[in-house]
Amino acid sequence: MLLNASDIMNILGVSKSSAYRIIDDLNKKLDKLGYCTVRGKISKKFFYENYYLTRKEDNYVSLQR
């Protein structure tokens, strides 16, 4: 599953521009690791691994959809 800027905004409580910056930074990390990325979206798993969030936040995003 992929997260978009709106999801990041809800999870972290950041602005839209900050959410896109976070996605861009994480996608750059994935590019360096040799993975294909989608502009403006980030792997849910990779996001949570890099921000050390718990399942509680994961459930929050699921409820918002």
Protein Blocks (a to p, Z undefined) as FASTA:
>chain_A
ZZdfklmmmmnopafklmmmmmmmmmmmmmmnopacdehiacfklmmmmnopafklmmmm
mmmZZ
